Amino acid sequence: MLNSKFWQGFFAIAPIVMGILAIFGYFIFIFSMFSNIEEFESNGNPSFSFIFGNMIWFFLLIVLIILVSFGSLIFYIVHAVQNPNLKENNLLIVWILLFVFVSGIGQLIYWIVEIVSKRKNITA
């Protein structure tokens, strides 16, 4: 699984893409609240089911982002520990700290620098 191109790309790109989708989902929720403001004013209060019915999808997306980001962190820490190129250059601790402190971007940078670029050098 660690050498699968699909999983490497998925765990590098998915947390960032899902974060962007969560931001768009948040703006869609806010826009739907503002577009129905006249209905809320005429009824007095917005309905409980309207507010929480729209928020539940946003919260489920946030939980999914947390799970995928945590999975990505574990996947790339294990990949970095098993990468023989990092042991030669003593870059292992640098990459692990980058994964922990700059979570989604760190995995993307590692994927581009250590996996994709090295893959092209091996085949060339």
VEXTINU-54009 format. One record per atom (N, C-alpha, C, O): x, y, z; residue number from 1; atom name. Coordinates in steps of 0.02 Angstrom, whole numbers, plus 50000, padded with zeros to 5 digits. Example, Ala and Ser with C-alpha at 12.3 -4.5 7.8 and 13.67 -1.06 7.14 Angstrom:
2
50660,49716,50390,1,N
50615,49775,50390,1,CA
50660,49835,50390,1,C
50712,49834,50423,1,O
50642,49888,50354,2,N
50684,49947,50357,2,CA
50645,50002,50394,2,C
50670,50057,50402,2,O
# end
This chain:
124
50041,49940,50000,1,N
50000,50000,50000,1,CA
50043,50063,50000,1,C
50024,50113,49970,1,O
50101,50061,50033,2,N
50143,50120,50036,2,CA
50172,50139,49968,2,C
50188,50197,49956,2,O
50180,50089,49924,3,N
50208,50103,49858,3,CA
50156,50113,49804,3,C
50173,50121,49746,3,O
50093,50114,49822,4,N
50039,50124,49775,4,CA
50035,50198,49755,4,C
50030,50242,49798,4,O
50037,50211,49691,5,N
50034,50280,49667,5,CA
49967,50312,49685,5,C
49963,50371,49700,5,O
49914,50271,49683,6,N
49848,50298,49699,6,CA
49844,50324,49771,6,C
49823,50380,49782,6,O
49866,50282,49819,7,N
49861,50301,49889,7,CA
49909,50358,49906,7,C
49892,50401,49947,7,O
49967,50359,49875,8,N
50013,50414,49886,8,CA
49982,50480,49863,8,C
49985,50530,49899,8,O
49954,50480,49804,9,N
49922,50540,49778,9,CA
49859,50559,49817,9,C
49847,50618,49831,9,O
49820,50509,49835,10,N
49759,50522,49873,10,CA
49774,50555,49940,10,C
49744,50606,49957,10,O
49821,50526,49978,11,N
49835,50553,50044,11,CA
49873,50619,50041,11,C
49876,50655,50090,11,O
49902,50636,49984,12,N
49936,50700,49976,12,CA
49886,50755,49957,12,C
49892,50811,49981,12,O
49838,50739,49914,13,N
49794,50790,49886,13,CA
49727,50794,49923,13,C
49700,50849,49929,13,O
49700,50739,49946,14,N
49633,50737,49975,14,CA
49622,50785,50034,14,C
49570,50818,50035,14,O
49667,50790,50083,15,N
49653,50836,50138,15,CA
49646,50909,50116,15,C
49604,50946,50143,15,O
49686,50930,50068,16,N
49682,50999,50044,16,CA
49618,51010,50004,16,C
49583,51060,50014,16,O
49601,50963,49960,17,N
49541,50970,49920,17,CA
49479,50968,49964,17,C
49432,51007,49953,17,O
49479,50924,50014,18,N
49421,50921,50058,18,CA
49415,50983,50101,18,C
49360,51005,50117,18,O
49471,51012,50121,19,N
49469,51076,50158,19,CA
49439,51131,50116,19,C
49400,51172,50141,19,O
49457,51134,50052,20,N
49428,51184,50007,20,CA
49354,51172,49999,20,C
49314,51220,49998,20,O
49334,51109,49992,21,N
49263,51093,49987,21,CA
49225,51113,50050,21,C
49168,51135,50046,21,O
49256,51105,50108,22,N
49224,51125,50171,22,CA
49214,51200,50173,22,C
49163,51224,50198,22,O
49262,51238,50148,23,N
49254,51311,50146,23,CA
49196,51330,50100,23,C
49156,51373,50117,23,O
49192,51297,50041,24,N
49137,51310,49996,24,CA
49070,51290,50028,24,C
49020,51325,50020,24,O
49069,51233,50063,25,N
49009,51212,50098,25,CA
48987,51262,50150,25,C
48927,51274,50159,25,O
49034,51290,50185,26,N
49018,51341,50235,26,CA
48987,51402,50202,26,C
48937,51428,50227,26,O
49016,51424,50146,27,N
48988,51482,50112,27,CA
48919,51467,50083,27,C
48876,51512,50080,27,O
48908,51406,50060,28,N
48841,51388,50035,28,CA
48791,51389,50092,28,C
48734,51412,50082,28,O
48810,51365,50150,29,N
48765,51367,50208,29,CA
48748,51439,50227,29,C
48690,51456,50238,29,O
48799,51482,50230,30,N
48787,51552,50247,30,CA
48744,51585,50194,30,C
48699,51624,50211,30,O
48757,51571,50130,31,N
48716,51600,50076,31,CA
48644,51577,50081,31,C
48598,51617,50070,31,O
48633,51513,50097,32,N
48564,51489,50105,32,CA
48529,51522,50164,32,C
48469,51534,50162,32,O
48566,51537,50216,33,N
48537,51572,50274,33,CA
48516,51643,50253,33,C
48461,51666,50270,33,O
48560,51678,50217,34,N
48545,51746,50197,34,CA
48491,51748,50142,34,C
48454,51797,50139,34,O
48487,51698,50100,35,N
48436,51699,50048,35,CA
48366,51686,50077,35,C
48317,51705,50046,35,O
48362,51654,50135,36,N
48298,51641,50167,36,CA
48284,51688,50225,36,C
48242,51673,50268,36,O
48317,51745,50227,37,N
48309,51790,50285,37,CA
48239,51820,50287,37,C
48213,51834,50341,37,O
48209,51832,50230,38,N
48141,51859,50229,38,CA
48092,51810,50260,38,C
48046,51830,50296,38,O
48101,51746,50245,39,N
48058,51694,50274,39,CA
48067,51690,50349,39,C
48019,51681,50386,39,O
48129,51698,50372,40,N
48142,51696,50444,40,CA
48111,51756,50479,40,C
48084,51749,50534,40,O
48113,51814,50448,41,N
48084,51873,50478,41,CA
48008,51869,50482,41,C
47978,51892,50530,41,O
47977,51839,50431,42,N
47904,51834,50431,42,CA
47880,51781,50481,42,C
47826,51788,50510,42,O
47919,51728,50491,43,N
47899,51675,50537,43,CA
47922,51688,50609,43,C
47899,51655,50655,43,O
47966,51733,50618,44,N
47991,51748,50685,44,CA
48060,51718,50696,44,C
48108,51755,50707,44,O
48066,51653,50692,45,N
48129,51619,50702,45,CA
48139,51568,50646,45,C
48091,51540,50620,45,O
48201,51555,50628,46,N
48214,51502,50579,46,CA
48198,51434,50610,46,C
48206,51424,50671,46,O
48176,51389,50569,47,N
48159,51323,50595,47,CA
48222,51284,50615,47,C
48275,51290,50584,47,O
48213,51246,50667,48,N
48268,51205,50693,48,CA
48293,51156,50640,48,C
48353,51146,50632,48,O
48246,51125,50604,49,N
48265,51074,50555,49,CA
48302,51106,50496,49,C
48345,51074,50466,49,O
48287,51168,50479,50,N
48322,51201,50424,50,CA
48395,51214,50442,50,C
48440,51199,50403,50,O
48405,51241,50501,51,N
48474,51259,50521,51,CA
48515,51196,50531,51,C
48570,51190,50502,51,O
48492,51150,50571,52,N
48532,51090,50586,52,CA
48531,51040,50529,52,C
48577,50999,50524,52,O
48481,51042,50487,53,N
48481,50999,50428,53,CA
48536,51017,50379,53,C
48566,50974,50348,53,O
48550,51082,50373,54,N
48604,51105,50330,54,CA
48672,51099,50364,54,C
48722,51087,50331,54,O
48673,51108,50430,55,N
48737,51105,50465,55,CA
48764,51034,50473,55,C
48825,51025,50478,55,O
48720,50985,50473,56,N
48743,50916,50484,56,CA
48789,50894,50428,56,C
48837,50857,50441,56,O
48775,50914,50366,57,N
48819,50896,50310,57,CA
48888,50928,50318,57,C
48939,50898,50302,57,O
48888,50990,50341,58,N
48951,51025,50352,58,CA
48991,50990,50407,58,C
49052,50981,50399,58,O
48960,50971,50462,59,N
48995,50938,50516,59,CA
49020,50869,50496,59,C
49074,50848,50516,59,O
48980,50832,50456,60,N
49003,50767,50432,60,CA
49064,50775,50386,60,C
49109,50733,50387,60,O
49064,50827,50346,61,N
49122,50840,50303,61,CA
49184,50857,50345,61,C
49239,50836,50328,61,O
49175,50894,50399,62,N
49231,50910,50443,62,CA
49258,50847,50476,62,C
49319,50839,50481,62,O
49215,50802,50499,63,N
49237,50740,50529,63,CA
49274,50697,50478,63,C
49325,50667,50494,63,O
49249,50695,50416,64,N
49283,50658,50363,64,CA
49352,50688,50348,64,C
49400,50651,50337,64,O
49357,50755,50348,65,N
49421,50788,50337,65,CA
49470,50770,50393,65,C
49529,50757,50379,65,O
49447,50770,50454,66,N
49490,50752,50510,66,CA
49516,50680,50503,66,C
49575,50667,50513,66,O
49472,50634,50486,67,N
49492,50564,50478,67,CA
49542,50555,50420,67,C
49592,50519,50427,67,O
49529,50587,50364,68,N
49574,50581,50307,68,CA
49641,50615,50322,68,C
49693,50589,50303,68,O
49640,50672,50355,69,N
49702,50707,50372,69,CA
49744,50666,50421,69,C
49805,50662,50415,69,O
49712,50635,50470,70,N
49747,50592,50517,70,CA
49776,50530,50482,70,C
49832,50509,50496,70,O
49736,50501,50437,71,N
49760,50445,50398,71,CA
49819,50464,50353,71,C
49866,50426,50345,71,O
49816,50524,50325,72,N
49870,50549,50283,72,CA
49933,50560,50324,72,C
49988,50544,50302,72,O
49925,50586,50384,73,N
49982,50596,50428,73,CA
50017,50530,50445,73,C
50078,50525,50440,73,O
49978,50480,50464,74,N
50006,50415,50480,74,CA
50038,50383,50419,74,C
50093,50356,50423,74,O
50003,50386,50361,75,N
50029,50356,50300,75,CA
50097,50386,50281,75,C
50143,50349,50265,75,O
50103,50452,50284,76,N
50165,50483,50262,76,CA
50220,50478,50315,76,C
50279,50478,50296,76,O
50204,50474,50378,77,N
50256,50462,50428,77,CA
50285,50391,50418,77,C
50346,50382,50421,77,O
50242,50342,50408,78,N
50265,50274,50396,78,CA
50306,50271,50331,78,C
50357,50238,50328,78,O
50283,50306,50279,79,N
50319,50307,50216,79,CA
50388,50339,50224,79,C
50437,50314,50197,79,O
50391,50393,50262,80,N
50456,50428,50272,80,CA
50503,50384,50312,80,C
50563,50382,50298,80,O
50478,50349,50362,81,N
50521,50305,50403,81,CA
50549,50249,50361,81,C
50606,50227,50371,81,O
50510,50224,50313,82,N
50534,50169,50271,82,CA
50572,50192,50209,82,C
50596,50150,50171,82,O
50578,50257,50199,83,N
50613,50284,50141,83,CA
50688,50283,50153,83,C
50712,50319,50197,83,O
50727,50243,50116,84,N
50799,50239,50129,84,CA
50836,50303,50110,84,C
50890,50315,50137,84,O
50809,50343,50065,85,N
50842,50405,50045,85,CA
50845,50456,50103,85,C
50891,50496,50106,85,O
50798,50454,50147,86,N
50796,50501,50203,86,CA
50844,50482,50258,86,C
50868,50526,50295,86,O
50859,50419,50264,87,N
50906,50397,50316,87,CA
50978,50417,50299,87,C
51018,50430,50343,87,O
50993,50419,50233,88,N
51060,50439,50212,88,CA
51074,50512,50225,88,C
51129,50531,50244,88,O
51024,50554,50215,89,N
51032,50626,50220,89,CA
51011,50655,50287,89,C
51015,50716,50297,89,O
50989,50614,50333,90,N
50964,50636,50398,90,CA
50906,50685,50392,90,C
50899,50731,50433,90,O
50865,50677,50342,91,N
50806,50720,50332,91,CA
50743,50691,50362,91,C
50690,50723,50359,91,O
50747,50633,50392,92,N
50687,50600,50418,92,CA
50652,50642,50471,92,C
50592,50652,50468,92,O
50690,50668,50518,93,N
50659,50708,50572,93,CA
50631,50773,50545,93,C
50581,50798,50571,93,O
50663,50801,50495,94,N
50638,50863,50464,94,CA
50570,50851,50432,94,C
50523,50890,50441,94,O
50565,50796,50393,95,N
50501,50782,50361,95,CA
50446,50766,50412,95,C
50389,50788,50404,95,O
50462,50728,50463,96,N
50411,50712,50514,96,CA
50387,50775,50549,96,C
50328,50782,50562,96,O
50433,50820,50566,97,N
50412,50883,50597,97,CA
50370,50925,50549,97,C
50323,50958,50570,97,O
50388,50923,50485,98,N
50348,50959,50435,98,CA
50278,50929,50430,98,C
50229,50966,50424,98,O
50273,50863,50433,99,N
50207,50831,50431,99,CA
50164,50851,50491,99,C
50104,50864,50483,99,O
50195,50854,50549,100,N
50157,50869,50610,100,CA
50136,50942,50613,100,C
50079,50958,50630,100,O
50182,50988,50597,101,N
50167,51059,50606,101,CA
50133,51091,50546,101,C
50098,51141,50555,101,O
50142,51064,50487,102,N
50110,51093,50427,102,CA
50074,51037,50391,102,C
50092,51018,50336,102,O
50024,51011,50423,103,N
49994,50946,50406,103,CA
49979,50935,50332,103,C
50016,50898,50300,103,O
49929,50965,50304,104,N
49909,50950,50235,104,CA
49961,50971,50184,104,C
49974,50935,50136,104,O
49991,51029,50193,105,N
50040,51054,50146,105,CA
50104,51013,50151,105,C
50137,51001,50100,105,O
50123,50991,50210,106,N
50183,50951,50220,106,CA
50181,50886,50181,106,C
50231,50867,50149,106,O
50125,50852,50182,107,N
50118,50790,50145,107,CA
50121,50802,50070,107,C
50150,50763,50033,107,O
50090,50856,50047,108,N
50091,50873,49976,108,CA
50162,50888,49953,108,C
50183,50866,49900,108,O
50199,50927,49993,109,N
50268,50943,49975,109,CA
50311,50879,49975,109,C
50351,50870,49929,109,O
50303,50836,50024,110,N
50340,50773,50026,110,CA
50325,50731,49965,110,C
50370,50703,49934,110,O
50261,50726,49947,111,N
50241,50687,49889,111,CA
50274,50713,49826,111,C
50298,50674,49785,111,O
50275,50779,49818,112,N
50304,50808,49758,112,CA
50380,50800,49758,112,C
50410,50779,49708,112,O
50412,50817,49814,113,N
50486,50819,49817,113,CA
50516,50749,49821,113,C
50562,50733,49784,113,O
50491,50708,49866,114,N
50523,50643,49880,114,CA
50495,50585,49840,114,C
50529,50534,49833,114,O
50434,50590,49815,115,N
50405,50532,49781,115,CA
50401,50543,49706,115,C
50429,50505,49667,115,O
50367,50596,49686,116,N
50357,50608,49614,116,CA
50422,50625,49579,116,C
50437,50597,49526,116,O
50462,50669,49608,117,N
50525,50688,49575,117,CA
50574,50630,49574,117,C
50611,50622,49525,117,O
50577,50589,49626,118,N
50622,50532,49628,118,CA
50598,50477,49580,118,C
50639,50441,49552,118,O
50533,50471,49571,119,N
50505,50422,49525,119,CA
50526,50439,49454,119,C
50543,50394,49415,119,O
50526,50503,49435,120,N
50546,50524,49368,120,CA
50621,50513,49358,120,C
50642,50496,49303,120,O
50661,50523,49411,121,N
50734,50514,49405,121,CA
50752,50440,49396,121,C
50800,50423,49362,121,O
50713,50396,49427,122,N
50726,50324,49422,122,CA
50711,50298,49351,122,C
50749,50258,49324,122,O
50655,50322,49323,123,N
50635,50298,49257,123,CA
50676,50331,49201,123,C
50681,50303,49146,123,O
50706,50388,49214,124,N
50743,50423,49161,124,CA
50812,50395,49151,124,C
50849,50419,49108,124,O
# end
